[in-house]
């Protein structure tokens, strides 16, 4: 008898995973400086008021979020033309991203940082440029992976390679600025971006995408939102994303002012969090086929709340206790990185919407950016109104920082867990013979 063909998951091996997933490294690398380090850098280095900084970040991120669905439609058109067209657009996007990123961390090359109004205006323009390149590249890369097809194990493996290598990038971004400085960080990012695009150009290619003329029209932009299953999953993703975005925005303020930890500890906190997240991905990938993608994600949410709630009780001198929280929270983070994307890819496959995957990921990235915009645009001004300013040692300001960093995210995560059970798991179980069934 002829040998059985390899399963899709086995066919997508290490070489294919590296070639496809390597671009995830620079894309994740750039996210940490943009969303975590940049607000603190401008507030602490240039003395930008938190309210004004929050307004600029909110505006830039909202604009970025609104553009993502349009970029999803653009990517679907590029995929209908050819994978080479997608790669060409990705090269242009990478150039925009590299230029914007370098300018953001060295604004003195463009404007006098002492002129706060001009500084904020230039930063807003550079953020828009940076986000445009980042968003187009991300939507194209995610859609490429979804179009590779396969079963649930295959989809989890594709997302696992992308997010696993992305976590390597996040770990590097968490330690490189402190160890080598901002110029080395920017230089490494540009080199990693070039290497990631070159590897992507040699990755397994999806089947040619086809679509009817009607599907290529304006209705394509809104088509994913007409799918009830997608709307439910997107709602869970938004709640869960805000719960993660708030502490990501405030972590350096919490570490320096609430914990009063030495600066040398910051790479250890961030590095341990993301290293443990990367290390946990193989574990979650083994658990997910047994319990289902959605139920495994629910377990991760519960673990996250159970360990992160302890940060509300931490104060000055509790750096080692916070390090333990970072390790355990990182393990829980692995589910957030792999399982939502695998669930989305399953929904696209179940609806036979592979030719319109870009539209789905456009709205998916819109939700991600909306989370980050709300976290910066609301948390920073509200903290300022509550009496917190960077560097404070006042009890009232530090109490407000603790509530915003520790308590609010846990409440939001619990809401997300409840929504996941009510909107995704129960409806799926009711419509399937298997109570653990996920989209095929």
Beta strands, then each sheet from edge to edge (+ up, - down):
end
